[in-house]
């Protein structure tokens, strides 16, 4: 089984494509079922955020796995595979590990260093585990990616490399202090929006959600007022970031001049709202343009510090990728070594049975002593080669030693089983 990541992101596709591929929480089980029903996909995880949709998979063959995942994603988006291929990126083996770690650390985010993606990655992993879609390979990748992400934020200044998406969007909205503001959505993005608005001095501050209990908890946490329904009449700044599959703000909701930050994918705001007088809509595509142009990046000293932080995390990621690949090569040889020892035990057992048939006069004690002696000889013969092959397998190119063992001794090695653990991320 090999690692394969196939996806689209704000770097490769417009928001319209991301919207068509977006996977709400309720749709994840069906998509995972579709992936696992493919011939070459043995395990899978789907990460869907406002900036990316990615499949992390364990596949038995690169080209077959790529075709299988591409077919499922194309069907999801309503494209042909050739149409979708224009927007896809592919990462395989060590490159897949490198990409996963860059995602987890925030290096690959629209706003470098944002920590929200770490929680999104953990949630995606949890959903895959609940559906028994994750095996040993993707499990270990997620365990290590989440750990590396936590290391990056704890040991470096990557958080300073850029503010989160909300803060960048607010910088496009103009002065915030003293403006009445509403947050629509009580998910992780809604919490970030409330915190950013409070820091920026928005007042009064309201929050609404389809889940009143969650809205009430967020309001209490951030000093906001929970409101039972979407009402734009008393505010002039709105941040909307729901997980709805359709528009939640249309022309009927707008009563007067207002600035709306639409940070959802799919987008929450009906395009017709942009045509209303006094209304300004800033969506995730515009935020991405601002990030790429360097808007709000601060002075040269801040930019130099941010660059140093990114370089530090890149070095951390490179070292962790090397460690993971060494583990992977070592883990690949372990079942083969176990199969070799099992084969040796089978041969010894067969020879001892033949001895018992040819020499029936041997006592039980004599037979036991012969068995111990033969087992000791076999174990000593196997010890040094197996220790050596484990060491060699951990080095670059070490997978060839595993394959050689299997071919030399005609070993059948089963694939590792699935797991049911979810790593904790605080």
WOPE-V104680 format. One record per residue. N is the residue number from 0. RES is the residue in one letter. PHI is phi in degrees with one decimal (none if undefined). PSI is psi in whole degrees, 0 to 359 (999 if undefined). OMEGA is omega in radians with two decimals (999 if undefined). Layout:
[[N;RES;PHI;PSI;OMEGA] [N;RES;PHI;PSI;OMEGA]]
This chain:
[[0;X;none;134;-3.13] [1;X;-122.3;152;3.13] [2;X;-80.0;137;3.07] [3;X;-142.5;130;3.06] [4;X;-119.1;127;3.11] [5;X;-128.4;130;-3.12] [6;X;-167.9;181;3.00] [7;X;-132.1;154;3.10] [8;X;-148.3;180;3.10] [9;X;-58.4;339;3.13] [10;X;-76.1;331;-2.98] [11;X;-114.7;346;-3.02] [12;X;-142.4;148;3.04] [13;X;-71.7;166;-3.11] [14;X;-58.6;326;-3.13] [15;X;-59.9;323;3.11] [16;X;-73.1;317;3.11] [17;X;-59.9;322;3.14] [18;X;-63.2;319;-3.11] [19;X;-71.8;333;3.13] [20;X;-91.8;343;-3.05] [21;X;-50.6;140;-3.07] [22;X;-119.7;96;3.04] [23;X;-59.3;157;-3.10] [24;X;-52.2;319;-3.10] [25;X;-68.7;340;-3.12] [26;X;-92.9;350;-3.08] [27;X;-60.7;316;-3.13] [28;X;-58.4;318;-3.14] [29;X;-64.7;319;3.14] [30;X;-67.4;320;3.10] [31;X;-63.4;319;3.08] [32;X;-59.5;317;-3.14] [33;X;-63.8;319;3.13] [34;X;-65.3;314;-3.07] [35;X;-71.4;343;3.10] [36;X;-80.8;352;-3.14] [37;X;-76.9;153;-3.02] [38;X;-62.6;320;-2.99] [39;X;-102.3;1;-3.10] [40;X;-101.7;117;-3.11] [41;X;-99.0;334;3.12] [42;X;-154.6;154;-3.04] [43;X;-158.7;156;3.07] [44;X;-144.4;141;3.14] [45;X;-118.7;123;3.07] [46;X;-106.9;118;3.14] [47;X;-127.7;115;3.11] [48;X;-128.8;183;3.13] [49;X;-68.0;344;-3.06] [50;X;-113.2;353;-3.04] [51;X;-161.9;154;2.90] [52;X;-133.2;118;-3.06] [53;X;-134.7;145;3.01] [54;X;-109.3;123;3.04] [55;X;-103.3;121;-2.99] [56;X;-138.7;153;2.91] [57;X;-101.9;120;-3.06] [58;X;-123.6;155;-3.14] [59;X;-89.8;346;3.09] [60;X;-155.2;141;-3.06] [61;X;-63.8;302;-3.04] [62;X;-65.5;320;3.10] [63;X;-65.2;317;3.12] [64;X;-63.9;318;3.13] [65;X;-63.0;317;3.12] [66;X;-64.6;318;3.14] [67;X;-62.4;311;-3.10] [68;X;-67.3;319;3.10] [69;X;-59.8;321;3.14] [70;X;-64.8;318;-3.13] [71;X;-66.4;316;-3.14] [72;X;-67.4;321;3.12] [73;X;-62.6;318;3.10] [74;X;-63.4;322;3.11] [75;X;-61.5;318;-3.05] [76;X;-87.6;348;-3.09] [77;X;76.4;27;3.09] [78;X;-109.2;164;2.88] [79;X;-78.4;163;3.14] [80;X;-63.8;325;3.12] [81;X;-67.2;322;3.12] [82;X;-65.6;317;-3.11] [83;X;-71.7;329;-3.09] [84;X;-56.7;333;3.14] [85;X;-60.6;332;-3.04] [86;X;-105.8;350;-3.02] [87;X;-79.4;149;2.88] [88;X;-121.7;155;-3.05] [89;X;-133.3;134;3.06] [90;X;-128.8;134;-3.03] [91;X;-132.1;140;3.02] [92;X;58.9;235;-3.08] [93;X;-61.4;325;3.11] [94;X;-64.4;327;3.09] [95;X;-67.0;318;3.10] [96;X;-62.3;316;3.14] [97;X;-59.7;316;-3.14] [98;X;-64.9;316;-3.14] [99;X;-59.0;319;3.14] [100;X;-69.6;324;3.11] [101;X;-68.3;325;3.06] [102;X;-64.6;312;-3.07] [103;X;-63.8;328;-3.11] [104;X;-86.2;352;-3.11] [105;X;88.1;2;3.13] [106;X;-67.1;332;-3.09] [107;X;-97.4;4;-3.10] [108;X;-76.9;159;3.08] [109;X;-56.4;316;3.03] [110;X;-109.0;108;-3.02] [111;X;-57.1;133;3.05] [112;X;94.1;355;-3.13] [113;X;-65.6;142;-3.02] [114;X;-96.8;351;-3.07] [115;X;-59.2;325;-3.07] [116;X;-63.0;335;3.13] [117;X;-63.8;316;3.08] [118;X;-67.7;323;3.12] [119;X;-64.9;322;3.11] [120;X;-66.2;318;3.12] [121;X;-64.6;319;3.12] [122;X;-63.5;319;3.12] [123;X;-62.3;320;3.12] [124;X;-65.8;318;3.12] [125;X;-60.2;318;3.13] [126;X;-65.0;321;3.13] [127;X;-66.4;322;3.11] [128;X;-64.8;318;3.13] [129;X;-58.1;329;-3.12] [130;X;-95.5;7;-3.14] [131;X;57.0;38;-3.11] [132;X;-96.6;354;-3.03] [133;X;-109.1;133;3.04] [134;X;-109.1;191;-3.05] [135;X;-58.0;320;-3.03] [136;X;-67.6;306;-3.13] [137;X;-68.3;326;3.07] [138;X;-57.5;310;-3.11] [139;X;-65.8;322;3.09] [140;X;-59.7;316;-3.13] [141;X;-68.4;317;3.10] [142;X;-54.9;312;-3.08] [143;X;-74.7;322;3.12] [144;X;-62.6;317;3.12] [145;X;-66.6;321;3.10] [146;X;-65.4;317;3.14] [147;X;-64.4;321;3.09] [148;X;-60.7;317;3.10] [149;X;-64.8;320;3.11] [150;X;-59.5;315;-3.09] [151;X;-59.2;318;-3.11] [152;X;-77.3;332;-3.12] [153;X;-83.5;327;-2.98] [154;X;-105.9;350;-3.11] [155;X;-130.4;177;3.10] [156;X;-99.7;30;-3.08] [157;X;-58.8;331;3.10] [158;X;-59.8;333;-3.14] [159;X;-83.4;349;-3.08] [160;X;-66.6;340;3.10] [161;X;-178.3;149;3.09] [162;X;-78.1;170;-3.14] [163;X;-74.9;174;-3.07] [164;X;-57.6;320;-3.13] [165;X;-60.7;312;-3.11] [166;X;-62.0;320;3.10] [167;X;-64.5;318;3.11] [168;X;-62.7;319;3.14] [169;X;-63.7;327;3.12] [170;X;-64.5;335;3.10] [171;X;-83.0;342;-3.06] [172;X;-85.4;353;-3.12] [173;X;89.8;190;-3.12] [174;X;-56.9;138;-3.09] [175;X;-108.7;330;-3.05] [176;X;-54.7;130;3.08] [177;X;81.9;357;-3.11] [178;X;-90.3;134;3.05] [179;X;-69.1;132;-3.02] [180;X;-135.5;151;3.13] [181;X;-128.2;135;3.01] [182;X;-107.9;125;3.12] [183;X;-106.8;106;-3.10] [184;X;126.5;132;-3.07] [185;X;-115.2;25;3.05] [186;X;-84.7;197;-3.10] [187;X;-63.6;321;3.11] [188;X;-65.9;323;3.09] [189;X;-62.2;319;3.09] [190;X;-62.9;317;3.09] [191;X;-61.9;320;-3.13] [192;X;-64.4;316;3.12] [193;X;-61.5;316;-3.14] [194;X;-63.5;317;-3.13] [195;X;-66.8;318;3.13] [196;X;-65.0;320;3.11] [197;X;-63.6;315;3.12] [198;X;-62.4;325;-3.10] [199;X;-80.3;353;3.06] [200;X;91.8;17;3.08] [201;X;-62.4;138;-3.08] [202;X;-165.1;130;-0.10] [203;X;-73.5;167;-3.05] [204;X;-123.5;126;-3.10] [205;X;-120.6;158;3.06] [206;X;-143.6;140;3.08] [207;X;-138.0;157;-3.11] [208;X;-162.1;159;3.02] [209;X;-67.0;343;3.07] [210;X;-108.8;95;-3.09] [211;X;-57.3;325;-3.13] [212;X;-64.2;317;3.13] [213;X;-66.9;321;3.10] [214;X;-62.7;320;-3.14] [215;X;-65.7;320;3.13] [216;X;-66.4;317;3.12] [217;X;-64.6;319;3.14] [218;X;-60.5;316;3.13] [219;X;-64.2;322;-3.10] [220;X;-68.7;326;-3.02] [221;X;-113.7;11;3.09] [222;X;68.4;35;3.14] [223;X;-108.3;175;3.12] [224;X;-109.8;121;3.09] [225;X;-75.7;137;3.10] [226;X;-123.2;145;-2.99] [227;X;-73.6;338;-3.10] [228;X;-146.5;166;-3.11] [229;X;-72.0;113;-3.12] [230;X;-136.6;112;-3.10] [231;X;-97.3;4;-3.00] [232;X;-72.6;338;-3.05] [233;X;-108.6;9;-3.11] [234;X;-130.5;160;3.02] [235;X;-122.1;10;3.06] [236;X;-141.8;127;-3.11] [237;X;-129.2;134;2.96] [238;X;-114.6;120;3.14] [239;X;-119.8;130;-3.08] [240;X;-153.9;72;3.14] [241;X;-101.6;174;3.09] [242;X;-103.0;23;-3.12] [243;X;-69.4;151;3.12] [244;X;-91.1;350;3.11] [245;X;-127.6;180;3.14] [246;X;-70.4;137;3.11] [247;X;-112.3;348;3.06] [248;X;-123.5;118;3.10] [249;X;-123.6;186;-3.05] [250;X;-61.8;334;3.14] [251;X;-69.8;341;-3.13] [252;X;-84.1;342;-2.99] [253;X;-94.0;125;-3.11] [254;X;-108.5;341;-3.09] [255;X;-168.4;193;-3.13] [256;X;-57.5;135;-3.12] [257;X;-161.9;147;3.01] [258;X;-106.9;125;-3.09] [259;X;-117.2;123;3.05] [260;X;-98.4;107;-3.11] [261;X;-97.1;100;-3.08] [262;X;-103.8;16;-3.09] [263;X;-94.8;151;2.95] [264;X;-135.4;113;0.01] [265;X;-63.5;159;-3.06] [266;X;-67.8;143;-3.11] [267;X;-83.5;337;-2.97] [268;X;-100.7;128;3.06] [269;X;-61.4;131;-3.14] [270;X;-54.1;333;-3.12] [271;X;-64.4;337;-3.13] [272;X;-63.1;328;-3.14] [273;X;-60.7;335;-3.07] [274;X;-83.7;352;-3.11] [275;X;-74.8;143;-3.14] [276;X;-64.9;137;3.09] [277;X;79.3;5;-3.10] [278;X;-105.4;132;3.07] [279;X;-122.9;124;3.14] [280;X;-114.6;126;3.07] [281;X;-116.3;118;-3.10] [282;X;-108.1;181;-3.02] [283;X;-65.4;332;3.10] [284;X;-66.1;319;3.11] [285;X;-67.7;324;3.07] [286;X;-61.9;317;3.11] [287;X;-61.7;319;3.10] [288;X;-62.0;321;-3.14] [289;X;-65.1;320;3.13] [290;X;-64.1;314;-3.11] [291;X;-65.8;330;3.14] [292;X;-83.7;352;3.12] [293;X;84.6;15;3.14] [294;X;-62.9;134;3.10] [295;X;73.9;19;-3.08] [296;X;-82.1;352;3.10] [297;X;87.9;187;-3.09] [298;X;-78.0;181;-3.08] [299;X;-64.5;326;3.13] [300;X;-65.5;316;3.12] [301;X;-64.7;320;3.14] [302;X;-64.7;321;3.12] [303;X;-65.5;320;3.12] [304;X;-65.2;319;3.13] [305;X;-63.4;319;3.12] [306;X;-62.9;318;3.12] [307;X;-63.1;320;3.11] [308;X;-62.9;316;3.14] [309;X;-62.9;317;3.13] [310;X;-63.4;323;3.12] [311;X;-64.3;317;3.14] [312;X;-70.1;324;3.08] [313;X;-60.2;320;3.11] [314;X;-66.7;319;3.10] [315;X;-59.9;314;-3.12] [316;X;-62.0;317;-3.13] [317;X;-60.0;316;3.12] [318;X;-65.4;321;-3.14] [319;X;-70.6;326;3.09] [320;X;-64.0;317;3.12] [321;X;-60.5;319;3.14] [322;X;-66.0;319;-3.14] [323;X;-65.2;318;-3.11] [324;X;-66.9;325;3.06] [325;X;-64.3;317;3.08] [326;X;-61.1;317;-3.08] [327;X;-63.2;316;3.12] [328;X;-65.0;321;3.11] [329;X;-67.0;319;3.14] [330;X;-66.3;326;3.13] [331;X;-63.5;326;-3.08] [332;X;-82.3;338;-3.07] [333;X;-58.1;311;3.11] [334;X;-62.3;328;3.13] [335;X;-69.0;318;3.08] [336;X;-62.5;318;3.12] [337;X;-62.5;319;3.12] [338;X;-65.4;323;3.11] [339;X;-64.5;315;3.12] [340;X;-65.1;322;3.10] [341;X;-64.2;321;3.10] [342;X;-63.1;319;3.10] [343;X;-62.3;318;3.11] [344;X;-62.4;322;3.12] [345;X;-64.2;317;-3.14] [346;X;-64.5;316;3.12] [347;X;-61.1;314;-3.12] [348;X;-61.3;319;-3.14] [349;X;-64.9;319;-3.13] [350;X;-68.9;324;3.11] [351;X;-67.3;325;3.08] [352;X;-65.9;319;3.11] [353;X;-64.2;320;3.12] [354;X;-60.8;318;-3.14] [355;X;-62.5;325;3.14] [356;X;-73.9;322;-3.10] [357;X;-79.4;330;-3.10] [358;X;-123.9;68;-3.08] [359;X;-66.1;343;-3.10] [360;X;-76.4;349;3.14] [361;X;-66.3;139;3.12] [362;X;-77.0;167;3.10] [363;X;-61.0;321;3.14] [364;X;-64.1;318;3.14] [365;X;-64.8;318;3.13] [366;X;-64.2;319;3.13] [367;X;-63.9;320;-3.14] [368;X;-67.0;320;3.08] [369;X;-61.8;317;-3.12] [370;X;-61.9;315;3.13] [371;X;-61.6;319;-3.12] [372;X;-64.7;314;-3.13] [373;X;-63.2;316;3.12] [374;X;-61.2;319;3.13] [375;X;-63.8;318;3.13] [376;X;-61.6;313;-3.12] [377;X;-63.3;316;-3.12] [378;X;-63.8;321;3.11] [379;X;-68.0;322;3.10] [380;X;-65.6;323;-3.09] [381;X;-84.0;337;-2.99] [382;X;-57.7;303;-3.06] [383;X;-63.6;314;3.11] [384;X;-60.3;320;-3.10] [385;X;-72.0;323;3.06] [386;X;-62.9;317;-3.12] [387;X;-66.2;319;-3.10] [388;X;-69.6;328;3.05] [389;X;-63.2;318;-3.13] [390;X;-67.4;316;-3.14] [391;X;-66.5;324;-3.11] [392;X;-65.7;333;-3.12] [393;X;-76.5;349;-3.13] [394;X;-89.8;159;3.08] [395;X;-53.8;134;-3.11] [396;X;80.5;5;-3.06] [397;X;-70.5;346;-3.12] [398;X;-63.9;338;3.13] [399;X;-66.7;332;3.13] [400;X;-69.0;322;3.08] [401;X;-61.2;313;-3.12] [402;X;-63.9;322;3.12] [403;X;-62.9;316;3.10] [404;X;-58.2;316;-3.10] [405;X;-64.5;320;-3.12] [406;X;-73.3;318;-3.10] [407;X;-62.8;320;-3.06] [408;X;-107.5;8;3.10] [409;X;52.2;54;-3.06] [410;X;-92.8;138;3.01] [411;X;-103.7;116;-3.05] [412;X;-113.1;119;-3.14] [413;X;-71.5;154;3.06] [414;X;-71.7;149;3.10] [415;X;-64.6;154;-3.11] [416;X;-79.4;181;-3.14] [417;X;-85.3;170;3.14] [418;X;-127.2;168;-3.13] [419;X;-140.4;40;3.14] [420;X;-114.5;144;3.08] [421;X;-118.7;123;-3.13] [422;X;-67.8;146;3.10] [423;X;-88.9;138;3.07] [424;X;-131.0;124;3.13] [425;X;-112.6;999;999]]
